[in-house]
Amino acid sequence: MQPTMSPTELDEIYTAMCYRMTALGEHNTSLYLARVALLALSRHTGFTDAARLLDEVSQSFEEASNMPDPAS
């Protein structure tokens, strides 16, 4: 298994993605992210792990929607 990225490396990748999405324009952002996700999943260790990752991401959205509004 490949080593994970350091927090600094993750920040650099996040920043690079933000710059690229800005350059592509808002209308292409969803497509860009979908392509990045599919390429990342295709390089993942296998179907089961990729499916588990999708479940974790979906669950994080569900948890976020159940959080109280900080403005309240």
PDB file of N, CA, C and O in Angstrom:
ATOM      1  N   MET A   1       0.849  -1.185   0.000  1.00  0.00           N
ATOM      2  CA  MET A   1       0.000   0.000   0.000  1.00  0.00           C
ATOM      3  C   MET A   1       0.893   1.247   0.000  1.00  0.00           C
ATOM      4  O   MET A   1       1.924   1.284   0.672  1.00  0.00           O
ATOM      5  N   GLN A   2       0.490   2.245  -0.748  1.00  0.00           N
ATOM      6  CA  GLN A   2       1.264   3.474  -0.826  1.00  0.00           C
ATOM      7  C   GLN A   2       1.087   4.288   0.450  1.00  0.00           C
ATOM      8  O   GLN A   2       0.027   4.254   1.075  1.00  0.00           O
ATOM      9  N   PRO A   3       2.135   5.024   0.835  1.00  0.00           N
ATOM     10  CA  PRO A   3       2.001   5.869   2.026  1.00  0.00           C
ATOM     11  C   PRO A   3       0.999   6.991   1.792  1.00  0.00           C
ATOM     12  O   PRO A   3       0.794   7.438   0.664  1.00  0.00           O
ATOM     13  N   THR A   4       0.386   7.431   2.870  1.00  0.00           N
ATOM     14  CA  THR A   4      -0.567   8.532   2.760  1.00  0.00           C
ATOM     15  C   THR A   4       0.175   9.853   2.649  1.00  0.00           C
ATOM     16  O   THR A   4       1.365   9.938   2.949  1.00  0.00           O
ATOM     17  N   MET A   5      -0.538  10.873   2.218  1.00  0.00           N
ATOM     18  CA  MET A   5       0.067  12.196   2.098  1.00  0.00           C
ATOM     19  C   MET A   5       0.121  12.873   3.461  1.00  0.00           C
ATOM     20  O   MET A   5      -0.712  12.632   4.335  1.00  0.00           O
ATOM     21  N   SER A   6       1.113  13.714   3.612  1.00  0.00           N
ATOM     22  CA  SER A   6       1.227  14.501   4.838  1.00  0.00           C
ATOM     23  C   SER A   6       0.173  15.607   4.806  1.00  0.00           C
ATOM     24  O   SER A   6      -0.369  15.902   3.740  1.00  0.00           O
ATOM     25  N   PRO A   7      -0.125  16.219   5.940  1.00  0.00           N
ATOM     26  CA  PRO A   7      -1.068  17.339   5.939  1.00  0.00           C
ATOM     27  C   PRO A   7      -0.643  18.461   4.986  1.00  0.00           C
ATOM     28  O   PRO A   7      -1.488  19.088   4.346  1.00  0.00           O
ATOM     29  N   THR A   8       0.645  18.708   4.894  1.00  0.00           N
ATOM     30  CA  THR A   8       1.135  19.749   3.982  1.00  0.00           C
ATOM     31  C   THR A   8       0.879  19.363   2.531  1.00  0.00           C
ATOM     32  O   THR A   8       0.464  20.198   1.727  1.00  0.00           O
ATOM     33  N   GLU A   9       1.125  18.100   2.197  1.00  0.00           N
ATOM     34  CA  GLU A   9       0.880  17.634   0.829  1.00  0.00           C
ATOM     35  C   GLU A   9      -0.607  17.691   0.491  1.00  0.00           C
ATOM     36  O   GLU A   9      -0.980  18.096  -0.610  1.00  0.00           O
ATOM     37  N   LEU A  10      -1.454  17.287   1.435  1.00  0.00           N
ATOM     38  CA  LEU A  10      -2.901  17.369   1.211  1.00  0.00           C
ATOM     39  C   LEU A  10      -3.330  18.808   0.964  1.00  0.00           C
ATOM     40  O   LEU A  10      -4.154  19.070   0.088  1.00  0.00           O
ATOM     41  N   ASP A  11      -2.778  19.738   1.729  1.00  0.00           N
ATOM     42  CA  ASP A  11      -3.096  21.148   1.547  1.00  0.00           C
ATOM     43  C   ASP A  11      -2.652  21.632   0.174  1.00  0.00           C
ATOM     44  O   ASP A  11      -3.370  22.390  -0.478  1.00  0.00           O
ATOM     45  N   GLU A  12      -1.473  21.198  -0.271  1.00  0.00           N
ATOM     46  CA  GLU A  12      -0.984  21.597  -1.588  1.00  0.00           C
ATOM     47  C   GLU A  12      -1.873  21.057  -2.702  1.00  0.00           C
ATOM     48  O   GLU A  12      -2.153  21.763  -3.671  1.00  0.00           O
ATOM     49  N   ILE A  13      -2.318  19.810  -2.570  1.00  0.00           N
ATOM     50  CA  ILE A  13      -3.210  19.218  -3.574  1.00  0.00           C
ATOM     51  C   ILE A  13      -4.550  19.936  -3.570  1.00  0.00           C
ATOM     52  O   ILE A  13      -5.094  20.241  -4.631  1.00  0.00           O
ATOM     53  N   TYR A  14      -5.085  20.207  -2.389  1.00  0.00           N
ATOM     54  CA  TYR A  14      -6.358  20.933  -2.277  1.00  0.00           C
ATOM     55  C   TYR A  14      -6.250  22.296  -2.953  1.00  0.00           C
ATOM     56  O   TYR A  14      -7.142  22.694  -3.702  1.00  0.00           O
ATOM     57  N   THR A  15      -5.161  23.006  -2.688  1.00  0.00           N
ATOM     58  CA  THR A  15      -4.960  24.327  -3.282  1.00  0.00           C
ATOM     59  C   THR A  15      -4.854  24.223  -4.798  1.00  0.00           C
ATOM     60  O   THR A  15      -5.434  25.034  -5.520  1.00  0.00           O
ATOM     61  N   ALA A  16      -4.116  23.228  -5.281  1.00  0.00           N
ATOM     62  CA  ALA A  16      -3.984  23.035  -6.730  1.00  0.00           C
ATOM     63  C   ALA A  16      -5.342  22.747  -7.367  1.00  0.00           C
ATOM     64  O   ALA A  16      -5.650  23.266  -8.439  1.00  0.00           O
ATOM     65  N   MET A  17      -6.155  21.915  -6.703  1.00  0.00           N
ATOM     66  CA  MET A  17      -7.494  21.626  -7.224  1.00  0.00           C
ATOM     67  C   MET A  17      -8.337  22.890  -7.276  1.00  0.00           C
ATOM     68  O   MET A  17      -9.050  23.121  -8.252  1.00  0.00           O
ATOM     69  N   CYS A  18      -8.262  23.703  -6.242  1.00  0.00           N
ATOM     70  CA  CYS A  18      -9.039  24.948  -6.211  1.00  0.00           C
ATOM     71  C   CYS A  18      -8.645  25.870  -7.355  1.00  0.00           C
ATOM     72  O   CYS A  18      -9.507  26.442  -8.021  1.00  0.00           O
ATOM     73  N   TYR A  19      -7.343  26.014  -7.583  1.00  0.00           N
ATOM     74  CA  TYR A  19      -6.881  26.861  -8.687  1.00  0.00           C
ATOM     75  C   TYR A  19      -7.363  26.324 -10.034  1.00  0.00           C
ATOM     76  O   TYR A  19      -7.786  27.093 -10.897  1.00  0.00           O
ATOM     77  N   ARG A  20      -7.298  25.008 -10.211  1.00  0.00           N
ATOM     78  CA  ARG A  20      -7.724  24.412 -11.483  1.00  0.00           C
ATOM     79  C   ARG A  20      -9.219  24.563 -11.690  1.00  0.00           C
ATOM     80  O   ARG A  20      -9.668  24.851 -12.800  1.00  0.00           O
ATOM     81  N   MET A  21      -9.997  24.368 -10.626  1.00  0.00           N
ATOM     82  CA  MET A  21     -11.449  24.531 -10.760  1.00  0.00           C
ATOM     83  C   MET A  21     -11.803  25.977 -11.056  1.00  0.00           C
ATOM     84  O   MET A  21     -12.717  26.241 -11.838  1.00  0.00           O
ATOM     85  N   THR A  22     -11.098  26.912 -10.447  1.00  0.00           N
ATOM     86  CA  THR A  22     -11.326  28.328 -10.725  1.00  0.00           C
ATOM     87  C   THR A  22     -11.028  28.623 -12.186  1.00  0.00           C
ATOM     88  O   THR A  22     -11.788  29.332 -12.846  1.00  0.00           O
ATOM     89  N   ALA A  23      -9.923  28.082 -12.697  1.00  0.00           N
ATOM     90  CA  ALA A  23      -9.551  28.305 -14.092  1.00  0.00           C
ATOM     91  C   ALA A  23     -10.567  27.688 -15.052  1.00  0.00           C
ATOM     92  O   ALA A  23     -10.830  28.242 -16.119  1.00  0.00           O
ATOM     93  N   LEU A  24     -11.140  26.540 -14.673  1.00  0.00           N
ATOM     94  CA  LEU A  24     -12.126  25.877 -15.528  1.00  0.00           C
ATOM     95  C   LEU A  24     -13.478  26.570 -15.501  1.00  0.00           C
ATOM     96  O   LEU A  24     -14.253  26.458 -16.451  1.00  0.00           O
ATOM     97  N   GLY A  25     -13.762  27.271 -14.443  1.00  0.00           N
ATOM     98  CA  GLY A  25     -15.044  27.947 -14.306  1.00  0.00           C
ATOM     99  C   GLY A  25     -16.038  27.110 -13.527  1.00  0.00           C
ATOM    100  O   GLY A  25     -15.966  25.881 -13.499  1.00  0.00           O
ATOM    101  N   GLU A  26     -16.968  27.809 -12.895  1.00  0.00           N
ATOM    102  CA  GLU A  26     -17.951  27.145 -12.035  1.00  0.00           C
ATOM    103  C   GLU A  26     -18.766  26.093 -12.784  1.00  0.00           C
ATOM    104  O   GLU A  26     -19.127  25.064 -12.211  1.00  0.00           O
ATOM    105  N   HIS A  27     -19.057  26.344 -14.056  1.00  0.00           N
ATOM    106  CA  HIS A  27     -19.883  25.407 -14.824  1.00  0.00           C
ATOM    107  C   HIS A  27     -19.184  24.065 -15.060  1.00  0.00           C
ATOM    108  O   HIS A  27     -19.857  23.088 -15.389  1.00  0.00           O
ATOM    109  N   ASN A  28     -17.865  23.984 -14.906  1.00  0.00           N
ATOM    110  CA  ASN A  28     -17.130  22.733 -15.100  1.00  0.00           C
ATOM    111  C   ASN A  28     -16.679  22.085 -13.793  1.00  0.00           C
ATOM    112  O   ASN A  28     -16.088  21.005 -13.814  1.00  0.00           O
ATOM    113  N   THR A  29     -16.947  22.723 -12.666  1.00  0.00           N
ATOM    114  CA  THR A  29     -16.452  22.233 -11.381  1.00  0.00           C
ATOM    115  C   THR A  29     -16.969  20.835 -11.054  1.00  0.00           C
ATOM    116  O   THR A  29     -16.185  19.971 -10.660  1.00  0.00           O
ATOM    117  N   SER A  30     -18.252  20.596 -11.206  1.00  0.00           N
ATOM    118  CA  SER A  30     -18.816  19.278 -10.873  1.00  0.00           C
ATOM    119  C   SER A  30     -18.218  18.183 -11.744  1.00  0.00           C
ATOM    120  O   SER A  30     -17.904  17.098 -11.255  1.00  0.00           O
ATOM    121  N   LEU A  31     -18.059  18.465 -13.030  1.00  0.00           N
ATOM    122  CA  LEU A  31     -17.477  17.480 -13.941  1.00  0.00           C
ATOM    123  C   LEU A  31     -16.020  17.197 -13.572  1.00  0.00           C
ATOM    124  O   LEU A  31     -15.586  16.045 -13.582  1.00  0.00           O
ATOM    125  N   TYR A  32     -15.274  18.242 -13.250  1.00  0.00           N
ATOM    126  CA  TYR A  32     -13.872  18.079 -12.841  1.00  0.00           C
ATOM    127  C   TYR A  32     -13.781  17.185 -11.605  1.00  0.00           C
ATOM    128  O   TYR A  32     -12.989  16.243 -11.571  1.00  0.00           O
ATOM    129  N   LEU A  33     -14.594  17.482 -10.594  1.00  0.00           N
ATOM    130  CA  LEU A  33     -14.562  16.692  -9.361  1.00  0.00           C
ATOM    131  C   LEU A  33     -14.992  15.251  -9.608  1.00  0.00           C
ATOM    132  O   LEU A  33     -14.431  14.328  -9.017  1.00  0.00           O
ATOM    133  N   ALA A  34     -15.979  15.051 -10.474  1.00  0.00           N
ATOM    134  CA  ALA A  34     -16.421  13.693 -10.796  1.00  0.00           C
ATOM    135  C   ALA A  34     -15.299  12.906 -11.468  1.00  0.00           C
ATOM    136  O   ALA A  34     -15.092  11.732 -11.161  1.00  0.00           O
ATOM    137  N   ARG A  35     -14.586  13.540 -12.371  1.00  0.00           N
ATOM    138  CA  ARG A  35     -13.480  12.856 -13.049  1.00  0.00           C
ATOM    139  C   ARG A  35     -12.352  12.531 -12.078  1.00  0.00           C
ATOM    140  O   ARG A  35     -11.785  11.439 -12.124  1.00  0.00           O
ATOM    141  N   VAL A  36     -12.028  13.472 -11.203  1.00  0.00           N
ATOM    142  CA  VAL A  36     -10.993  13.211 -10.193  1.00  0.00           C
ATOM    143  C   VAL A  36     -11.417  12.027  -9.322  1.00  0.00           C
ATOM    144  O   VAL A  36     -10.615  11.137  -9.039  1.00  0.00           O
ATOM    145  N   ALA A  37     -12.676  12.024  -8.904  1.00  0.00           N
ATOM    146  CA  ALA A  37     -13.171  10.943  -8.047  1.00  0.00           C
ATOM    147  C   ALA A  37     -13.104   9.595  -8.756  1.00  0.00           C
ATOM    148  O   ALA A  37     -12.661   8.609  -8.168  1.00  0.00           O
ATOM    149  N   LEU A  38     -13.538   9.542 -10.013  1.00  0.00           N
ATOM    150  CA  LEU A  38     -13.514   8.271 -10.743  1.00  0.00           C
ATOM    151  C   LEU A  38     -12.091   7.776 -10.958  1.00  0.00           C
ATOM    152  O   LEU A  38     -11.821   6.582 -10.824  1.00  0.00           O
ATOM    153  N   LEU A  39     -11.184   8.682 -11.290  1.00  0.00           N
ATOM    154  CA  LEU A  39      -9.783   8.271 -11.454  1.00  0.00           C
ATOM    155  C   LEU A  39      -9.199   7.780 -10.135  1.00  0.00           C
ATOM    156  O   LEU A  39      -8.470   6.788 -10.109  1.00  0.00           O
ATOM    157  N   ALA A  40      -9.513   8.466  -9.045  1.00  0.00           N
ATOM    158  CA  ALA A  40      -9.019   8.041  -7.735  1.00  0.00           C
ATOM    159  C   ALA A  40      -9.587   6.674  -7.360  1.00  0.00           C
ATOM    160  O   ALA A  40      -8.861   5.813  -6.863  1.00  0.00           O
ATOM    161  N   LEU A  41     -10.878   6.478  -7.596  1.00  0.00           N
ATOM    162  CA  LEU A  41     -11.495   5.190  -7.277  1.00  0.00           C
ATOM    163  C   LEU A  41     -10.923   4.071  -8.139  1.00  0.00           C
ATOM    164  O   LEU A  41     -10.756   2.948  -7.665  1.00  0.00           O
ATOM    165  N   SER A  42     -10.621   4.368  -9.398  1.00  0.00           N
ATOM    166  CA  SER A  42     -10.083   3.324 -10.278  1.00  0.00           C
ATOM    167  C   SER A  42      -8.689   2.889  -9.839  1.00  0.00           C
ATOM    168  O   SER A  42      -8.248   1.787 -10.168  1.00  0.00           O
ATOM    169  N   ARG A  43      -7.999   3.746  -9.101  1.00  0.00           N
ATOM    170  CA  ARG A  43      -6.665   3.414  -8.598  1.00  0.00           C
ATOM    171  C   ARG A  43      -6.716   2.842  -7.186  1.00  0.00           C
ATOM    172  O   ARG A  43      -5.683   2.492  -6.616  1.00  0.00           O
ATOM    173  N   HIS A  44      -7.911   2.748  -6.629  1.00  0.00           N
ATOM    174  CA  HIS A  44      -8.088   2.228  -5.277  1.00  0.00           C
ATOM    175  C   HIS A  44      -7.815   0.730  -5.277  1.00  0.00           C
ATOM    176  O   HIS A  44      -7.668   0.133  -6.343  1.00  0.00           O
ATOM    177  N   THR A  45      -7.747   0.125  -4.124  1.00  0.00           N
ATOM    178  CA  THR A  45      -7.343  -1.271  -4.012  1.00  0.00           C
ATOM    179  C   THR A  45      -8.361  -2.276  -4.523  1.00  0.00           C
ATOM    180  O   THR A  45      -8.004  -3.435  -4.735  1.00  0.00           O
ATOM    181  N   GLY A  46      -9.579  -1.897  -4.724  1.00  0.00           N
ATOM    182  CA  GLY A  46     -10.547  -2.842  -5.247  1.00  0.00           C
ATOM    183  C   GLY A  46     -11.968  -2.352  -5.083  1.00  0.00           C
ATOM    184  O   GLY A  46     -12.231  -1.319  -4.468  1.00  0.00           O
ATOM    185  N   PHE A  47     -12.880  -3.128  -5.654  1.00  0.00           N
ATOM    186  CA  PHE A  47     -14.292  -2.758  -5.655  1.00  0.00           C
ATOM    187  C   PHE A  47     -14.835  -2.587  -4.248  1.00  0.00           C
ATOM    188  O   PHE A  47     -15.517  -1.602  -3.967  1.00  0.00           O
ATOM    189  N   THR A  48     -14.545  -3.528  -3.357  1.00  0.00           N
ATOM    190  CA  THR A  48     -15.089  -3.479  -1.998  1.00  0.00           C
ATOM    191  C   THR A  48     -14.632  -2.229  -1.266  1.00  0.00           C
ATOM    192  O   THR A  48     -15.439  -1.554  -0.626  1.00  0.00           O
ATOM    193  N   ASP A  49     -13.341  -1.915  -1.355  1.00  0.00           N
ATOM    194  CA  ASP A  49     -12.830  -0.712  -0.697  1.00  0.00           C
ATOM    195  C   ASP A  49     -13.414   0.551  -1.315  1.00  0.00           C
ATOM    196  O   ASP A  49     -13.744   1.498  -0.601  1.00  0.00           O
ATOM    197  N   ALA A  50     -13.545   0.571  -2.644  1.00  0.00           N
ATOM    198  CA  ALA A  50     -14.115   1.740  -3.314  1.00  0.00           C
ATOM    199  C   ALA A  50     -15.572   1.927  -2.907  1.00  0.00           C
ATOM    200  O   ALA A  50     -16.007   3.053  -2.668  1.00  0.00           O
ATOM    201  N   ALA A  51     -16.331   0.831  -2.826  1.00  0.00           N
ATOM    202  CA  ALA A  51     -17.732   0.912  -2.411  1.00  0.00           C
ATOM    203  C   ALA A  51     -17.836   1.397  -0.967  1.00  0.00           C
ATOM    204  O   ALA A  51     -18.722   2.185  -0.637  1.00  0.00           O
ATOM    205  N   ARG A  52     -16.939   0.931  -0.112  1.00  0.00           N
ATOM    206  CA  ARG A  52     -16.916   1.370   1.288  1.00  0.00           C
ATOM    207  C   ARG A  52     -16.623   2.871   1.366  1.00  0.00           C
ATOM    208  O   ARG A  52     -17.225   3.584   2.169  1.00  0.00           O
ATOM    209  N   LEU A  53     -15.708   3.338   0.540  1.00  0.00           N
ATOM    210  CA  LEU A  53     -15.380   4.760   0.505  1.00  0.00           C
ATOM    211  C   LEU A  53     -16.596   5.589   0.103  1.00  0.00           C
ATOM    212  O   LEU A  53     -16.866   6.625   0.710  1.00  0.00           O
ATOM    213  N   LEU A  54     -17.328   5.142  -0.911  1.00  0.00           N
ATOM    214  CA  LEU A  54     -18.542   5.852  -1.325  1.00  0.00           C
ATOM    215  C   LEU A  54     -19.551   5.915  -0.185  1.00  0.00           C
ATOM    216  O   LEU A  54     -20.195   6.943   0.024  1.00  0.00           O
ATOM    217  N   ASP A  55     -19.688   4.810   0.552  1.00  0.00           N
ATOM    218  CA  ASP A  55     -20.603   4.795   1.698  1.00  0.00           C
ATOM    219  C   ASP A  55     -20.160   5.793   2.773  1.00  0.00           C
ATOM    220  O   ASP A  55     -20.987   6.498   3.350  1.00  0.00           O
ATOM    221  N   GLU A  56     -18.852   5.846   3.036  1.00  0.00           N
ATOM    222  CA  GLU A  56     -18.338   6.778   4.046  1.00  0.00           C
ATOM    223  C   GLU A  56     -18.594   8.225   3.647  1.00  0.00           C
ATOM    224  O   GLU A  56     -18.963   9.049   4.485  1.00  0.00           O
ATOM    225  N   VAL A  57     -18.398   8.531   2.375  1.00  0.00           N
ATOM    226  CA  VAL A  57     -18.638   9.899   1.907  1.00  0.00           C
ATOM    227  C   VAL A  57     -20.117  10.241   2.034  1.00  0.00           C
ATOM    228  O   VAL A  57     -20.463  11.320   2.515  1.00  0.00           O
ATOM    229  N   SER A  58     -20.992   9.334   1.609  1.00  0.00           N
ATOM    230  CA  SER A  58     -22.433   9.576   1.726  1.00  0.00           C
ATOM    231  C   SER A  58     -22.835   9.771   3.177  1.00  0.00           C
ATOM    232  O   SER A  58     -23.636  10.649   3.499  1.00  0.00           O
ATOM    233  N   GLN A  59     -22.276   8.949   4.046  1.00  0.00           N
ATOM    234  CA  GLN A  59     -22.586   9.043   5.474  1.00  0.00           C
ATOM    235  C   GLN A  59     -22.126  10.381   6.048  1.00  0.00           C
ATOM    236  O   GLN A  59     -22.804  10.946   6.907  1.00  0.00           O
ATOM    237  N   SER A  60     -20.992  10.893   5.590  1.00  0.00           N
ATOM    238  CA  SER A  60     -20.513  12.176   6.104  1.00  0.00           C
ATOM    239  C   SER A  60     -21.462  13.307   5.727  1.00  0.00           C
ATOM    240  O   SER A  60     -21.608  14.268   6.483  1.00  0.00           O
ATOM    241  N   PHE A  61     -22.109  13.204   4.568  1.00  0.00           N
ATOM    242  CA  PHE A  61     -23.094  14.211   4.182  1.00  0.00           C
ATOM    243  C   PHE A  61     -24.337  14.102   5.057  1.00  0.00           C
ATOM    244  O   PHE A  61     -24.913  15.114   5.457  1.00  0.00           O
ATOM    245  N   GLU A  62     -24.750  12.870   5.354  1.00  0.00           N
ATOM    246  CA  GLU A  62     -25.910  12.667   6.218  1.00  0.00           C
ATOM    247  C   GLU A  62     -25.640  13.223   7.610  1.00  0.00           C
ATOM    248  O   GLU A  62     -26.506  13.868   8.201  1.00  0.00           O
ATOM    249  N   GLU A  63     -24.446  12.976   8.134  1.00  0.00           N
ATOM    250  CA  GLU A  63     -24.087  13.476   9.460  1.00  0.00           C
ATOM    251  C   GLU A  63     -24.046  14.998   9.471  1.00  0.00           C
ATOM    252  O   GLU A  63     -24.482  15.630  10.433  1.00  0.00           O
ATOM    253  N   ALA A  64     -23.525  15.578   8.407  1.00  0.00           N
ATOM    254  CA  ALA A  64     -23.443  17.040   8.323  1.00  0.00           C
ATOM    255  C   ALA A  64     -24.830  17.664   8.257  1.00  0.00           C
ATOM    256  O   ALA A  64     -25.056  18.738   8.815  1.00  0.00           O
ATOM    257  N   SER A  65     -25.759  16.998   7.579  1.00  0.00           N
ATOM    258  CA  SER A  65     -27.106  17.562   7.473  1.00  0.00           C
ATOM    259  C   SER A  65     -27.864  17.461   8.786  1.00  0.00           C
ATOM    260  O   SER A  65     -28.849  18.172   8.986  1.00  0.00           O
ATOM    261  N   ASN A  66     -27.419  16.584   9.691  1.00  0.00           N
ATOM    262  CA  ASN A  66     -28.058  16.437  11.001  1.00  0.00           C
ATOM    263  C   ASN A  66     -27.440  17.335  12.064  1.00  0.00           C
ATOM    264  O   ASN A  66     -27.918  17.373  13.198  1.00  0.00           O
ATOM    265  N   MET A  67     -26.381  18.055  11.708  1.00  0.00           N
ATOM    266  CA  MET A  67     -25.723  18.937  12.672  1.00  0.00           C
ATOM    267  C   MET A  67     -26.550  20.200  12.862  1.00  0.00           C
ATOM    268  O   MET A  67     -27.174  20.683  11.917  1.00  0.00           O
ATOM    269  N   PRO A  68     -26.558  20.738  14.080  1.00  0.00           N
ATOM    270  CA  PRO A  68     -27.304  21.981  14.304  1.00  0.00           C
ATOM    271  C   PRO A  68     -26.665  23.134  13.538  1.00  0.00           C
ATOM    272  O   PRO A  68     -25.452  23.166  13.334  1.00  0.00           O
ATOM    273  N   ASP A  69     -27.495  24.069  13.124  1.00  0.00           N
ATOM    274  CA  ASP A  69     -27.029  25.246  12.398  1.00  0.00           C
ATOM    275  C   ASP A  69     -26.282  26.150  13.367  1.00  0.00           C
ATOM    276  O   ASP A  69     -26.856  26.577  14.369  1.00  0.00           O
ATOM    277  N   PRO A  70     -24.982  26.460  13.088  1.00  0.00           N
ATOM    278  CA  PRO A  70     -24.221  27.299  14.025  1.00  0.00           C
ATOM    279  C   PRO A  70     -24.772  28.720  14.131  1.00  0.00           C
ATOM    280  O   PRO A  70     -24.483  29.416  15.104  1.00  0.00           O
ATOM    281  N   ALA A  71     -25.551  29.157  13.161  1.00  0.00           N
ATOM    282  CA  ALA A  71     -26.129  30.505  13.204  1.00  0.00           C
ATOM    283  C   ALA A  71     -27.320  30.572  14.153  1.00  0.00           C
ATOM    284  O   ALA A  71     -27.777  31.657  14.512  1.00  0.00           O
ATOM    285  N   SER A  72     -27.818  29.407  14.555  1.00  0.00           N
ATOM    286  CA  SER A  72     -29.000  29.378  15.437  1.00  0.00           C
ATOM    287  C   SER A  72     -28.627  29.653  16.867  1.00  0.00           C
ATOM    288  O   SER A  72     -29.495  29.666  17.740  1.00  0.00           O
TER     289      SER A  72
END
